[in-house]
Structures are given as C-alpha cells and as structure tokens.
Amino acid sequence: TYARTVSPHVDRLRRYNAGTDDVYGELLPRFVHDIIRDTGLRSAHTFVDLGSGVGNAVLQAALEAGCEAWGCELEPTRARLAEEQARDFRARCRMWGLRIGRIGLVEGDFTKHPKVVELIPRADVILVNNEKFQPRLNDALLRMFLDLKDGARIVSLKSFAPEGRKVTERNENSVANMLRSKRKFFGSDSVSWTDSGGEYHVAVKVPYEERVNGKKRKSDD
C-alpha cells in the first residue's frame, strides 16, 4: 500500500521547516516489529502514535498485534496520505481475509487534539519519534503523560526519564519521576534517516505506591 499511495509523493514528505518540530522521518517495519515485541502489544491494547506521519506504524500495529491503533499527524499532506494509505490497507486486508484492529487517524496538534486527550488515559503503548523535538514540546508531552494509566509504556527516540535517574529533593516533584525507562538499541535499516543503528527508550509509568515506597526505602537507607 505504501508504494501505491505514498511513494509517488515522497519528495513532498521530505520538505520541512528548519529549526522547528516539523522534521519528518519514518520508522521502518523492522523497528516497528521490535517495538511491538518489546512492549508486549496485544489485541486487547490501544496503541497511539503521536506524530504518525503517513500512518505506517499505526497500520503495522493494527495488523501485527491486532490492536486498536491510532495516529495523530500535524502536517496536512502526511495526514491526507495516511488516510489514503489506510483506505487501501483496509480494502486489501478484506480481500486477503486478514483480521486487523480498529484504525483511527486524526489531523492536528497532538498536544491539543480532543481525540488524543481522550485516548491518552486508556492508551497502553504510546509511540513518539521525538528525536528532533524542541525541549518545550518534550515538556508538553511529559505533562500529557500524567494522564496515562499505570503500566502504560512510552516508546521514544529521546528519553523522557534518563535511565538511572536519581530522585533528589530538587527534582522530587518532576513529572519524569513517574517513569522508569530502559535504553534499547535498533539495528541498521531501522529508520529512514540513517543506515546505521541507534538507541531508543521504553518507559513505563510506575504506580504511585511504587514510587512512594521507593522514595521511602531510599530515605530509610
């Protein structure tokens, strides 16, 4: 479906405004497969891709995991191509007798879109390619993650909570302390912007009691 609906417009997808958060890059199927595996994504789960581009990860999650899969994309051309690709994808899955999860795609700013606000509290896995995001946008995402349920996972290219982060009196009220993050690595041919490998991060929202008890144990020590 990508070759038919997206490839003819690939030059337009590469246009972006330098110095902004609007930088386009795709996670390739091999990498998305690893994300599905690493997060334990299942058919009963809800997957949300923030900055979903032409919808590749959304469609793969719906097919491979059979889960409800949503994407939100700001840039109109990408959002339109995502809808076209999803229509073709659904039609071909019906033709081949493949069962897929529910697919939803919306256009707009994911920090403000009402559908994203509705989805965050019930999301099981959030994907965000924030490699080139400005600090203010990553901070806005952290505030959004306050509404995630305990155990929800966030997959990102840049960590929201550095591995081994220590809670101190100065940062004890930071939103990042609600997350426990693990660094992982992707291999070559995993992303569109480089042939080399790199790192990504899988964070889980820690239950409040676990955070409080962890802090108490440290103070007792």
N, C-alpha and C positions, 0 to 999 in steps of 0.2 A: 504493500500500500504506500510506503514511503516513496518508492521510485516513481509511482504514478502521480501522486498528489503533491509531494514536497520537492523532489529533486529538480523539477523544471524551474523552481523559484529560489534555488539555494543561494544565488548571488544576492538577492534582496534580503535574505535572512542574515547575512554577514554584515549588513550596514548597522552601525550603532553610533551613539553619541559618546565620544571620548570623555573620560572624567566623570561619567555617570554610572548608575547601577545597571543601565541597559546594555549589558555585554552578553552576546549570545554564544553559547557552547552547548553541545549535546553530549549526554552520557550514552555510550554505545551499549547495545544489547548485552554484551558480556558483563559489563559493570552492573547494569540493572539486575541481571540474574543474581550476581553476588549480593546485591543489596536485599533482594527478596529472600535469599537464603540466610543472610546474616541477621535479619530482623525477624525471621520466622513468620513472614507474612502468609496468612491463610485466607480461605474463602470467607470466613466469618468476620474478617477485619475490614477496616476502612483505611485506604491509602490516599494521601493528599500530596501533590507535587506543587510547591509554591514557586512559580516561575517556570511553568511547564512547557514553554516553547511550542513546538508543533505536536506535542502530546505523546511522544514516543514512550516515555516511561509509564505514563498512565495506561496506554494500551497494552504494554507488555505485562504490567501488574494485573490488569483485568483478565488477560489470557493465561498467564503462567500461574498466578496464585488463585484466580477465580474470585478475587475480592472486589468490593466496591471501590472504584478508583476515580479520583477527582484531580483536576488540574486547573490552575488559575494563571493566566498569562496577560501581561500588561500591553504588549505591543500588538497592534491590530492585525498586521499581516500574519504574524505567527499564530495568533488566536484563530484567524479565519482558516488558515491551512490545517490547524489542529482539528477543527470541526469537519473539514473536508476529508481528512485522513480517517477520522473516527467513523464517518458515514460509510466510507469504502471498507473499512475494517469490519464493521458490524455486518455489512452485506456479505462479505466473503466468509466470515465465521458462520453465518447462517447457511451459506451454500455448502460449506465443508462439514457442517454438523458439529461445530465446536461450541462448547459452552463457555461463556465468559461472564465476568462480573459486571455489575452496573457501571457505566462510564458517564462521567459528568465533566464538562469543560465550561469554564466561565472566563470572561474577559474583564480585566480591570486590575486595580491596585490591590494586591493580596493583603495589605495591611488594613484595608478599609472595606473590602467587598463583603456584603452581608452574607453571602453563601459561605465564604471562608470563615467568617466569625461563627457561623452556625456549625461548621464542620470541625473546627479545632477541638471542642470538648469531647467529641466522640472519635477522633482520629486515633488509630493505632500506630501508624507509621507516617511520619512527615519527611518528605524529601525536599531539600533546598540546596541548589548549587549556588552557594554564597561566596565563592572564591574571590570574586571581584566586587562584592558589595561594599559600599561605604559604611564606616562604623555606625552612623546614625540608623541605617536600615537594619543592621545586625542587632542593634539595641532594641529597635521596634519589634523585631521578631522575638527576642527574648521576653519582652513584655507580653506578647501574644501567647507564648508558651506557658505562661502562668495558668492558662485555662485548660491545658492538656490534662488528661486523666493520668493517674499514677500508672506507671508501667509503659506509657506511650514512648515510642522511640523516634528520635530525630536523626536523620542521616544528612550530613553536611560536608562540604569540601573544606570549610574552615570551622574550627571548633568553637562552640558556644561556651564550653566549660573545659578548659585545658586539662588533660589527663594529669592526675596527681595534685590537682588544685587543693590548696590548704585553706581551711576556713579560719579566719582571724577576726579579732574584734573590729577591724577596719572594714572587712568585707562580708561580715556575717549576714547582712541583710540583702546581699546581692542576689538577683534572680538566678544567676548562674549556679548558685549553690544547690538548687533543687535538681540539678542534673548530674549524672555520673556518666562520664564519657570515656570511650575507648578508641584509641587510634588504630586504624587499619590501613592496608595498602592495596591499591589497584595496580594491575599489570599493564603492559603495553597494549595498545589498541583498545583502550577502555573509554577514552574521551576524544572528542573531535579536535581539540586544540593542541594536542601533543601526541606523538607516538610513544613517548616514554611513560613510565608508571608514575605514581604519586601517592599521596596519602588522603584519606578521608576519615570521618569520625562518626561513630554511632553513639548517641547519648540516650540515656533512659531517664525519665522523670521518676525521681525517688519518692516513695511515700513519705508524708510529713513525719510520721512516727519514727521512721528510719533515720531521717535527717536529725530529728531532735535527740534520739538515743545515741546517734553517732557523735553529736556535739557533747552530750553529757559524758560519754565514755572518755572523750578527749580531755574534758575539764577534770574528771576524776583522776586521770593519769597525772 
